[in-house]
Amino acid sequence: MKKVEIVVCIKQVPDTTEVKIDPVKNTLIRDGVPSIVNPFDEYAAEAAIKIKEQYGGKVTVLTMGPTQAVSALRKCLAMGADEAVLISDRAFAGADTWATSYSLAKAIEKIGKPDIIFCGKMAIDGDTAQVGPGIAEHLHLPQTTYVQKIREVHKDHLVVERAFEGGFEVIKVQLPAVIAVDKAIGEPRYPSVKGSIKASRMPVSIWSAADIDAPAEKTGLNGSCTQVMQIFTPEVKIQSEMLKGETDEQLCNLLIKKLQAAEIV
């Protein structure tokens, strides 16, 4: 079995418990909101590091964002990744999932030819689950999503379990491939003090759009197929009514009549 070259795509996201929405700009208010590594991406990093530990090789973590995203990369370095790359440029601003996946794909091409590209199944700030499949499309690679277990690793293919509602399926995936993982893949390790100190001293490569040969018309807002027209917090209305009856049958009949009147059933 040859050593495995792996790229893990991660994202720094606002802690969703602290998120607020600007009612004028319809954008997330990030100022003063703590940032974290997207939790599903930590599971992806753990899966990659485990494969490296078992078979040898290299794990490179990659993200797109402002310079503050370096802290997210360093957490993955502290977990056991070997190299880190940040693509950061004003040209990337306003990117939707299609333009984001394009820019990441161009960065992956510059990194080299990895055997496996790991992603989390989705980012908790967007919940689209589109970037991983988008990377696969741009790179013309096979992909498998919602992977909950890596059963076998071979030089030219993986055997994985893909989760779906009520069960899972076993899939053979030809390499190179994009693998989007679910949290069942394995709990991420907690970075050690020694690992954190080492990660703080490791270099992080920062590439611009020009560095990855990404033309302006395909990145950021210019390269986006979609635009967010409105973001709002849904208004929640709660109404309650106490039903009284002598028997369970009477209560049941009253409830059915109420539901029918509301055109629910």
N, C-alpha and C positions, 0 to 999 in steps of 0.2 A: 504494500500500500504506500503510495507516494505521500509526501507532505502536502497538506491541504492549504490552499490560499483562500482566505475568506475576507469578505468586506461586510461590515455591519453598518447599515444605514440607521442613524438615530435622529431624534429631534428633541430640542429643548422646548418645553411647553410651560405655560403658566399653570401653577397649581390650581386645578379647577374648583377647589373649595373656596378660592379667593377671587374668582373671576367676576368682573362686572363689565357691562356693555355701555359704551358711549352712545347716548340716545340720538346725538346729532350726526356723528360720523358712521354709526352702525358698525363699529369695530371694537375689538376687545381692548379694554383699558389695561395695559401692561405695566404702567408706571407704578412702582410700589408693590407689585404683585410678585411673590417669590416664584422662581423658575425651577423646574425639576427636569430630569431626564424622563421622557415619555415612558411610563411603566412597561408597556408592551415591548419597547425597544430594549429595556434591561433584560427581559427574558430572551430576546434575540441575541444579545451580547453573551449571555450565559451559555446558550446553546453553542455558539461559535467557539467560546473559550474551552468548553468541554471537549469538542472535537479536536481542537489544537492540542490539548493536553493528552489526548488518547493517541493521536496519529502524527503529531508534529505539524509544523507549518507556521503560518503567520495570520494574525487577525488585525485588520485595519478598520478603525471606526471612522465613519464619514458623516458629516452633517452640513446643512446649509443654514446660514443665519448670520446675525450680527456677531461681532467679536466676543460678546459675552457668552456665546455658545461654547467657547473653549472650555468652560468649567464643566459642561456636560460631557465633552470628550475626555477630559481628565478623569472623570469618575469611571468611565469605561477602561481607561488605561490602568487605573488603580485596581480594577477587577481582574486585569490580566491581559488586556489587549496590547498589541505590540507597537502600533503606529496610529496616528490620528491626523485627519485632514478636515479642515474647515473651508468650505467655499463661501466667500463673503464678498458681496459687491452690490452697489446700489442698483445695478442692472437686474438683480434678482427680486427686487421689491415688488410686492403685489402679485406674486406668482400663485396660480391655482395649482391643483394637484398635477395637471398635465405638464405645466411649465416646470414645476418643482422636480418631477420625475425625470424630465429631460435634462435638467442641469445636473442632477445626481448621476444620471447615466453617463453624461460627458465626463464627469469627474472619475467615475469608475473606469472608463476607458483609459484615462490618464494614469490611474493607479496601476493598471496592468490587465491581466486576464485571470480574475479570480475563479476558483472552482465553484464556490457558493457565495451568493449574496443574500444575507439575512436581513429581514425587516420585522418589526413588530406588526401584528395584524392590522393595527390602526393607531392613529394618534388621538389622544383623549381630548384635544382641543378642536378637532374637526370631525372625527368619527366617520370619515369617508371610506377608509380601507382601500384607497385608490393608488397611493404612491408606489407601493410594492409592485402591483400588477403593471403600473405605468412604466416603471424601470424595466421590467421584463419585456414590455412591448417595444420600448426604444432600443433595447439591446438585442432584440429578436431571440430571446431566450425562453425556455420552458419555465413555468412557474407553478407553485402549489401554495395555496393559502390555508389558514387555520390549521397549521401543522401542530399537533400536540405531542408528537414523539418522533425521534430519529431512530429507526430500528436498525438500519445497517448503513455503513459508509464504505463505498467502493471507489476505485480510482475513476470510474466513468459514470457512476450512478449512485443515488440514495434510495433507500426504502423507508418511507415515512408513513405515519398515521395522520390522516386528515379528519378533523372533527366535523360532524354535522349534527343537526338536531336529532337526538335519540340514538346516536352511535358514532362510528367512525369507519373510514375506508382505508385500506392499505394501498399505497401508490408507489410505483417505481418511477423515479424522476431522473432523466438523463442529465449529466453535468456537462457544462456549467448550467446553473439554474438559479432562479430567485425563489427563496423560501420565506414565507410570511408566517410567523409563529404565534400561537395562542399561549396563554399563561400556563397551561398544563404542561408545557415543554420542560419546566423545571424552575424552581425558585432561584432568583438571582442571588449570588453570593454577596456578602457585605464586604466592601473593600477593607483590607487590613490597614493598620497605621503605617506599616512598612511599605505597602503597596501605594498608599496615598502620598507618602513622601517621595517615593520613586516617580510617581506620575507627575508630581509638581515640578520635577526637574526635566521631564521628557519634552522634546520639541514637538510643536504642533504645526504642521504645514498649513498655510493660509493661501488659498488660490483665488484669483479673480476670474471673471467671466472670460477674459482674454487668455488666462492661463490654461483653461480647459477647452479653448476654441469654441465657446458657446456664443453664437451671433445674437445681437440685441433683439432681433425680431422673433427669437424663439425662447427668450427668457423673460422672467418677471411678468409684468402686466401685458407687455406686447405679445408674449407667447402664450397667454392664457386663453383658453377656450370658453371659460365661464367667468362671470362677475357676480359678486354678492350684491343684490339690490337692497336687501333689508335684513337686519338682524334685530330681534326683539325678544323680550321675555314674555312668554304667554301669560295672559291673565288667568288666574285660577279662581273659579267660583265654586263654592261648596254650599249645597243646600241639604238640609236634613229634615226628616219628618218621622215622627214616632207613630207606628201603627199599633193599634190595640185590637185584640180579638179574644174570644173565649177559648178557642182551640187552635191548634197548629194549622188545621185545614182552613179555618177562617182567615188566619194571618197570611197563609199562602195565597188564598184567593184575592185578598186585599192587595198584596204585593204585585200579583200578576196584573190586576186592573190598573194599578199605578204605572207599571212599566208599559202597558199597552197604551195608556193615555199619553205617555211621553214618547210614544212611537219607538221605544227601545226594543220591544219584542212584538 
